[in-house]
Amino acid sequence: MKHLTILILITIIFSGCVNKRGISSTYYNDCKQYYDYQGFYHNECEKNMVEFKDVKKDVEEYFAPGSTTKPVGNVY
């Protein structure tokens, strides 16, 4: 019962930290959206603690064929 209570509390505390772009300290990022004088759209957002695109890139590099970052069996 104690473990269930701790799990529920942790879930409630961290539930607002995951958004579309990654994991941050707030659920909604403070993004500035504007058009410049030439009509180009700009969207400037603050950095998240973890960006999903960075995680995806790191996972792809780790599992890429010929990658040297893979673990090499038992090394004594």
C-alpha positions as CSV (number, residue, x, y, z in Angstrom):
1,M,0.0,0.0,0.0
2,K,2.9,2.3,0.8
3,H,4.5,1.8,-2.6
4,L,1.2,2.5,-4.4
5,T,0.8,5.8,-2.5
6,I,4.3,6.8,-3.4
7,L,3.8,5.9,-7.1
8,I,0.5,7.9,-7.2
9,L,2.2,10.9,-5.7
10,I,5.1,10.8,-8.0
11,T,2.7,10.5,-11.0
12,I,0.7,13.5,-9.9
13,I,3.8,15.7,-9.2
14,F,5.4,15.0,-12.6
15,S,2.3,14.9,-14.8
16,G,2.6,18.5,-16.0
17,C,6.1,18.2,-17.2
18,V,5.7,16.3,-20.5
19,N,4.6,18.2,-23.5
20,K,4.7,17.8,-27.3
21,R,8.4,18.8,-27.6
22,G,9.9,17.0,-24.6
23,I,10.2,17.2,-20.8
24,S,10.3,20.6,-19.2
25,S,9.6,22.3,-15.9
26,T,6.2,23.6,-17.1
27,Y,3.5,22.0,-19.2
28,Y,3.2,24.9,-21.7
29,N,6.4,26.5,-23.1
30,D,6.6,30.2,-23.4
31,C,6.9,30.5,-27.2
32,K,7.0,33.7,-29.2
33,Q,5.3,33.3,-32.5
34,Y,5.6,36.1,-35.0
35,Y,6.0,37.1,-38.7
36,D,8.9,39.2,-39.7
37,Y,8.8,42.1,-42.2
38,Q,9.3,39.8,-45.1
39,G,6.4,37.6,-44.1
40,F,8.3,34.6,-42.7
41,Y,6.9,32.8,-39.7
42,H,9.1,32.4,-36.7
43,N,8.4,30.3,-33.6
44,E,11.0,30.7,-30.8
45,C,10.5,28.5,-27.8
46,E,12.5,28.1,-24.6
47,K,14.7,25.0,-24.3
48,N,13.3,21.9,-22.5
49,M,15.3,19.8,-20.1
50,V,14.9,16.9,-22.6
51,E,14.0,17.4,-26.3
52,F,12.4,14.3,-28.0
53,K,14.2,15.0,-31.2
54,D,17.6,14.9,-29.4
55,V,16.6,11.6,-27.7
56,K,15.6,10.1,-31.1
57,K,18.9,11.2,-32.7
58,D,20.9,9.7,-29.9
59,V,19.0,6.4,-30.1
60,E,19.5,6.2,-33.8
61,E,23.2,6.9,-33.5
62,Y,23.5,4.2,-30.8
63,F,21.8,1.5,-32.9
64,A,23.3,2.5,-36.2
65,P,25.2,-0.2,-38.1
66,G,28.9,0.1,-37.6
67,S,28.5,2.3,-34.5
68,T,31.4,2.1,-32.1
69,T,29.3,3.2,-29.1
70,K,27.6,-0.2,-28.8
71,P,28.6,-2.4,-25.8
72,V,31.1,-5.1,-26.8
73,G,30.2,-8.2,-24.8
74,N,32.0,-9.0,-21.5
75,V,35.1,-6.9,-21.1
76,Y,37.3,-7.9,-18.2
